[in-house]
Amino acid sequence: MATAAPSLTAPATEIATDVKVNTTTASLETKNVVKKLEQFASGTPGGARLSENKQLQKLLTKALRAYKKGDFKSAVLRGLDATRIDENCASACHIVALALEGLGELGKALAMYERAHQLDPTDPDLYMNLSLVAWKLSQIEIAEKFVRLYINMKPGEPSGYNNLGGILRDLGRYEEAIETVRNAIYQFPDQAELWNTLGTIAMEDGNVPDAITFYEESIRLKPKFARALHNIAYAIHHTGPLDDALRYYNNALKYAKNQSDIIEIQHSRGLCQLGLGNLKEGWGTWEVRLDHNFRGSLIYAIDAPRWNGEEIAGKRVLAIGEQGLGDEIMFANAYPDMVKQIGPEGKLIVSCDKRLVELFQRSLPEAEIIPYWNRQHNGKTIRLAPDASKDQPPDYFAPCGETLRYMRDDISRFPKHQNLLVPDPGRVAYWKDKLATLGDGPLIGLCWRSLIMSAKRSKYFSPMEHWAPVFANKDITFVNLQYGDCAEDIAYVKDRFGITIHDFDEIDLKNDLDDNAALCAALDLVLSAPTAASTIAGSVGTEIWLLAIGYVWPMLGEDHYPFFSNNKVFMPDTYADWPNLMEKLGAAVAGFSPSAS
């Protein structure tokens, strides 16, 4: 639900207290809004309403000047001073909201936009701002309502249709999104932004050729359009050649002006460099994921300086989890070498998902393994590791992916035959005995999708009906590794293909990762989408075959994942061609023999 609108009896200063996060640029393109507010502040026609209060106009002018310079904190303070003169000044609240958004204070920005809207419900730009902030806060249904109100008020403005198309895309309503943007293009055929959005809809729907065509038209209309250049690079990034994608990323970076666009381009560019095997440069570029302005960044509340590759012998170093669960495991590849470099006089402290603590502690007995804790603030996750300082603060801390930047800056530094995780030997023996009762065929574990299946993510996972070539192998014993509620999928496979995917109620695959690792170690092979299930299996040394719809960066320029000792990557001949990919996989499964693996 949206943040409740503040009472008009509450001072604006109560909404905008404790502004601490600082950034350098605005996150929205608000030129038209700022121009209108400037007209209001100067007393010229075109503003929301005129004011004869010269002090108010002076404060608003100062607030806008600070906002345009990127000094958002000053803009907030000057705007709040204006509300003290006239608490019913919608434009003052609007300026404060814009500046709060620039500071990353999205919850407070939303509340201030709502206050400004209550004071001036006839201002369509407020509906647009409300929609955009709600969208950023993942309140997508609310974002849709606000942008539709904006369109009703300004039907001749293409940005409304453009944003509605993007919102419908994120809701997975692709046909409606395409129809919305296509109709807008009929009205505004020369709007590069609309062609770009049409491309993103096609891309999210898995239609790369059409996406590239739409991006090319956007770039034809606006050759220096950084977002379209980034997006066509992203499309080519999935299909190759990666060198072409990198050229487009570099071009996009050359023309990008908006800081959020620059960060997004750098993030994608870093992953492309890693995919090409340019590890030293790629890890360095990808560091932008840690920038607080990056959409997926964490805020680390750690009482220690960040490690930048300094000598760590004899030091206390905290490595703390980032990204998802599977990434935490994959990024732990460097931990054994860090333990050696730190030596007995220091200590590696690993702060990880609490589900990994027992498994990591057995696997890294020389390290200290502790859980991290999360708090939420303005749509951002704040990650803490209070137990890391219980004896003394660490000398350095590093988000776990950063350990690769300094310990795995060349493919030759990845160990060839290292199993990172050590499962419980007793539980491995238990599962081997239990699985032996199921049949004589090879024991193959299956994980076919992520636990989080949003509209954007669904294209990365094969629908079950395409698994027919795999399930044609009747002499295989299939074992479930799919976490979450998958009973419907298992029943579908039984009904459609006559195949039993053996599932065990006694194990919680999502939460009991120690026993999950033991089960994986008892299997002959695991077939998996790129999920945590595959990283657990790969890290205990079980052979894994990964399914990818196109190039994925963890291959690091190789034909497999260097993070694990025994794996293959299966890709279709063309992007997201699941029938083609599953035919390849089915043929490989038919020829699989545990003795040959």
N, C-alpha and C positions, 0 to 999 in steps of 0.2 A: 504494500500500500504506500501511497505517497506520504511524505512528511505532513503532519497536520498543519494547516495554516495557522500562523500566530494570531492571537487576538489583536485587534487594532488598538486596544488599550495598553498593550505591552510595548515599551520603547524598543526601537530598532536595535539599540545598544545591547539589549538582553539576548537578541538573536545572534549577534556577531561578536560575542565575547571569546576570549582565549584563542585568538588567531595567532598560530605559531608556525604553521607550515609555510615555507617561503619558496616560491618558484620565480622564474624570470620572464615567462611569456604567457599570454592568454591562450586558453585552450579552444576558444571558439572564434570563428570569423564574424566579427560584430561591427564591421565598418558602418553599415547603414544605421544600426542602433546608436552607435557612438555619435555619428553625424547628427542624428535627431536630438540626442541629449545635449550636444554642443549648442544646437540652435535654441534649445530651451534655456540652457545656462546663460547664453548671451542675450536672451530676450528677443531674438529674431523670429519671424514667423516660421512655422514648420515643426516646432516643438510640441510636446503633449499639451502644455498650457503655458501661458506667460506669467511671470511674476514681477512685481514691482520692488521686491525686496532685494536690494543690491548686495547685501551681505550673503544672502542665500545664493545668488548668482555667482558671486565671487568664490564661494566654497565649492560649488558644483564645477566651476571652471577649473579650479585647482585639482579636484578629484579626477576629472577627466584627463587633465594633463598628466597626472601621475599614472593613471591607468594606461594611457597611450605609451608611456615610457617603460611600462612593465613594473612600476613601483606599486604593486597591488596593496601592500599594507598601508601606504600613505593614502591611496585612493579610498580604502575602507574608512580610515580615520576621518578624512575630509568629508566623505559622504555621510558618516554618522554625525559629524558636527552640523551638517546641513539639516539632518532630521531633527536635531534639537531646536533649530529655528522654526522648522515647519514639519511637524511629525506626520502630516498628511501629504507630503511631497512624494509622489510616486516615482518621479525621476531620480530623486536622491536614493530611494530604496533600490531602484533599478541599477544605479551605478555601484552601490555597495554589493549587490548580488553579483554583478559582473566581476568585480574585484575579488570577491570571496571565491568565485569559481576559478579565477586565475591563481589563487593561493592553494587550490586543491581542496578547499573546504566545501565539498559538494552538498552535504546535508544542510549547512547553514545557507549556502547560496540558494538552494531550492526553497527554503523557508522565506528568504528575503524576496525572491521572485514572486512567491505567493502573496506576500504582503503588498508588493508593488501592484500586483494584479487586483487585489481587493480594493486598493485605492484608485486604480484606473483600469477597470475591466474592458475599456474600449481600445486598449493598446494591443494590437495583434502581435507585436514583437515579443511581448511578455509570454504569450502562448508558445511562441517558438522557443524562447529560452527555457521555459518550464519543460517543454518536450525534450530538449537536448540534455538537460541535466538529469531528468528522470531516466532517459535512455542510458546515460553514463552510469547511473546508479542501478542499472539492470531492472528498472521498473518499466518494462517495455510496453505493457498494456496501457499504462498511464501515459507514457510518451506518445502512443498512438492517438489517444483521445485529445491531447493538447495540440498535436500537429494537425489533426482534422479540424479543430476549431480555428487554427491559424489559416488553413486553406479556405474555410468558409468566409473568413474576413478579408483574405487577400487572394482571391482565385487567380489573379493575373501574375502571381509571383512564383516562378519555377522552383525556388528552394523548398517550398512546402511539399510539393509532389516528390521532389528528390529525397527529402528526409523521410517521407511516408514510405517510399519504396524501400529505403534502407531498413526501416523499422519492420515492415512486413517481411523482408528478407530474414531478419534476425528471429522473427516469430515462426519461420519455416513455411510461410504462406507464399510460396514462390510464384505460383500462377497469378495470384492477386498482385504481387509486387511487380511482376513483369507488365501486367496490364496497366497498372498505375503509371509506371514510368514511360511505357510506350505511348500511352495517350498524351502524356505531358510532352513527349518528343514531337508528336504531331502539332502541338501548339507552339513549341519552342525548339525547332529542329537544330538550331545553332548553339544550343546550350551544352557545352562539353561536359559539365557536371552530370547531366542526365544520362549521357552515353556512358560515362564512367560508372554510375550507379547501376545501369543496366548490365554492364560487364560484371560487377560484383555479384549481382543476383545470379547470373548465368554460372559464374565461378562456384558460388556456394551450392548451386544445384548440380555441380559436377560436369557442366558443359564447357570445357576449356576452349575448344575452337571458337564457339560463339563469343565467349568472354573476350578472347584476344581480338576478335573482329570489332567488338564494341569499344574496347580500349583504344584500338588503332584509330577509330573514328573520333574518339574524344581527343586524342593527341593531334590528329589532323586539324581539328577545330582550334586547339589550344596547345601548340607545340611545347610550351614550357610548363604544362600542367603536371606538377610533381606527383600528385596522387595517382593520376592515370599512368604515369611512367612507373611508379612503384607497383601499381596493380598488374600491369602487363608483365613486369619482372617477376612478380609473385606467381602468375599463371605459368610462365615459362620455367620458373623454379621447380614446379611440380613435374614437368614433362621433359625438361632438358631442351637444348644443351645448357648447362649451368653457366658456362662462360657468357652466353647471350643474356641470361638473366642478370648476371653481375653487371654487365654493361648498362642495362636499363636502370638498375639500382643506382649506379654511379651518376647517371644522367639525372635521375630523380633528385638525388642529393644536391646536385649542382643548382637546381631551380627551386628547391624547397625553401620557404620563408618561415612558415609556421613551425614553432618549436616542436609541437606534438607530431607534426608530419616528419620532421627531421629525425626524431627519436624512433618513430615507427620504421622509417626507411633504414636507419642504421641497424635496427634489430633484425630486420629481414636480410639485410646485406651481410651481417655477421653470420647468420645461419647458412647463407649461400656460400660464403667463404669456407666455412667448416665442411659443407657438403662437397666442395672442390678439393678438400684435403689441405687447405691453407690454414693450418691449425694456429700457428703463432699469431697471424693477423686476425684470423676469425675469432679466437677467444677474446682478443683485445677489443674488437668491434662489438662483439656480442655483450660486452660488459654493460652496454647501454640498458640492458634489461633491469639493471639495479638502480637506474635513475628514477627518483620518486615521481617524475612526470610520466613515466612509462605506464601504460594502462594496466599491466599485470604485475607491477613491482610490489615488493614487500617493503615494509619499514622495519628495520632491525633496531630494537632497543637493547643494545649491547654496550656494556661499560668497558670498551676496549677499542683501540684503533683497528682499522681494517688492514688485513695482510695484503701487501703489495709485492710479494716475492722476496721479502727480506730473509736473511739467515734465521733459521728456526731451531738450530741445535740448542738444547737446554731450555727451550721456551715452552710456555703453556699456550697452546693454539686451539681455539674453538672453531670447529667446522660445523656450520648450522645448515639445516635443510632448506631447500628452495624448490620452486616448481612443484611437480606432483610426486606422488609416492614412488612411481617407477623411476623418475629422474633422481630422486634421493639415492636409490640403490645404485643406479648407473654411475652417478657422479662420485660414489664412494670408491670407485676404481683406484684412486690415488691414495687412499687412506693407509694401506700397508707401507707404501714408500714414505709417507709422511711420518709414520711411527718410527721408521728407521732413521730418518734425518733428524728428528727431534731427540732421539736417544733416551737413555734411562734418566737423565737429569731433568728432562722436561716431561710434558704430557700432552697427548692429543686428546681433546675433549670433543666428542661427537654429539651434537644435539639433533635428534631426529624425531620423526613421527613416533609416538609412544608405542605403536604396534611393532616397531622395528627394534626396540631397545634390547630385548632378550636375544634376538637373533644376531644383532650387531655385537653385543657383548661377548657372545661365544666366539664369534668370528674374529674379533679384534681384542683379545684379552689384555693387551698392553695399554689399550685406550680406556678412557672413561666415557661411558655411554649414558646420556641423560635425555629426557624428553624436552621438547620445546612447547611453548604455550602461545596461543594466538588471541589477539584482541582485535576488534573491528573499530575503525574510525574513518568516517567520511568515505565509505566504499573501499578503504584500504585495509589490508591485514597488517597489524603490528605483531611482530614475532619476538618473543622473549625467551631467554634461557636463564632463569634466576639461579638454578643449581650450579651454573658454571662458575659462579663467584663465591660459592659457599666457603671455600678455603682461602682463596685469593683470586683476584680478577685475572682473566687470561691476558697474556701479553699482546695477542692479536686475535681477531676473529675473521672468518672467511665464509661467505655463502658457499655452499658445497661445490657449486659449479666452478667457482673461481679457483679451487684447488687444481682443476685440470689445466687452467691457464698457465700455471707455473710448473706442474708436474707431468703434463702430457702435451707439451708444445710441439711434439713431433710424433708421427705414427710409430716410429721405432721405440718410443718410450712406453708403449702399451705392452704389458706382459703377455706372452703368447699362450701360456698354459697356467693361468691362475684362476682358481675358484675363490671368489671373494667371500661368499657366505658359507658357513659351516652349519648344516642342519643337525638336529638332535639325533645321534646315531640310533638310540633306542626307538625313536619314532620312525626313522627310515626303515628299520627292520620290521616294525609293526606294519607299515604300509606295504612293504614288499610281500609280506605273508598274506595280507588281506587281498591285495591285487592278484596274487597268484591263483586265487580261487575263482577268478572271473573268466578265465579262458587261457588258451595257449598262444593266441596271437600277440603281436607286439602291443605294448601298452602305450597309448598315445593320448596325451592330455590336450584338451581343447579350451581355448578362450577366444571368443569370436567378436567381442565388442567391449567398449569401455563401459564403466559404471555410469558415467555422465554422457548421456546421449541427447545433446541439443541438436537443433536443426543444422547448425554449422558443422557439427562433428559427425553426423550420421553418414556422410559420404565416405568417411575413412574406414568403414566397417561393412563387410559383405552381408547382405540379407541371407537368411538361412537357406532360401530356396536355391541359391547358387552353389551350395556345398554338395550338390548331388554327386559330382565326380569323386569327391573324397569319401562319401558314404557308400559309394559303389564297392569299396573294399570291405567285403563282409568278414574277412578273417582278422580284422583289427579289433582290439579291445579299446574302446574310447572311454576316457575318464574326464569328468567335468572339472575345469579350473575356473569357470566363469563365476565371478563373485556377484553378489546382488541377487535379486529375484529373477531367476531364469527358468523357472518351472515350465512356463508356457513354451519357450524355445525348445526345451528338452522333449516335451510332449509332442511338439510339431515334428521333430526329427523322427520320433518313434512312429508317428502316424504316417508321415509322408514317405520315409525311406526304410522303415522297418529296422532302424538302428537304435540300440540302447546306448545312451551316454550315461555312464555310471556316475551317480551322484551320492554323496555320503552326508547324511544329516549330522553326523558326529563332528564335522569340522566346519568352522565358520571361516570360509575362504577370504572374506573381507577383513576380518579383525584378528584371527589367529594366524598371523603370518609365519610364526615359528613352525607350526604344524603344516602350514601350506608349503613351506620350503622342504619339509621332510617328505611330503607327498610328491612334490616335483622331483626330488632326488630319487624316488622309487620308480619313476617312469622311464621309458626308453626314448621318448621323443615328445616334444610339445609343439603344437601348431597354434600360433597366436597372432592376433593383431598386436600392434605396438602398445602394450598395456603393462601394468605392474606385474601381471601374471608371467609375462615373457621375461621380464627382468629378474624376477625371483628364480625362475627355472634356469635362466642363463647363468646366474650368479652362483648356483650350486653345482654347475657343470653339466647339467642335462642338455642334450642337443635340442636346439630350438630352431624352428623354421618360421620366420616372420613374414607377415603379409603386408605389403605396402602398395598403395595405388600409384605411387610415383617415387621420385627421389626423396629420401628422408635424410636429414642432416646427421643423425648418429652413425651413418655409414662412413662419414669422414673421408670421402673419396675412395673408399674401398668397395668391395662387392658384398660386404657383410658388416656386422657391428663389431668393431675392434674391442668393445667393452667386455665381450664374452669370448670364451675359448672355443666354442663349438656351435656355430650358427650359420644359417643361410637366409638370404632375403629373396623372396619371390615377388616379382613385379609383373603387371600385365604389359602387353606390347604397346597399348595405348592407355592413356590416363583413365583410371577408374573403370576399366573394362573387367568387371568381376567375373563374368563367364570365362573369359580367356585366362584370367589368373587361376581360377579354381580348376580348370582343365589341367593346367601345368601342375598344380599342387596334387590333384588326384593321381596323375601319372607318377609323380615322385613318391607318393605314399605307397602305390602299388609295388614299387621297386625297393621299398625300405626294408632293411633287415638290421635288427639290433646288433648282430655280430659284425656288421660292416660299418657301423657308425663309429 
